[in-house]
């Protein structure tokens, strides 16, 4: 029996400036954030495991392992 893959929704909950997350940011850059590519509340829907159009490749690298797990009905509860 073939298991159906889950559709996923990614929501940008809140964008932060580095100093809101780190007491001393680990990397010193001229970047002053928050990311201007997204808006708080922005939503992306996934039909497969492909990066959505307009999605930041750095953000995709961070969320892809979770996307893959959830697409195949995995969970993170032990």
Secondary structure, 3 states (H helix, E strand, C coil): CCCCCCCEEEECCCCCCHHHHCCCCCCCCCCCCCCCCCCCCCEEEECCCCCCCCCCHHHHHHHHHHHHHHHCCCCCCC
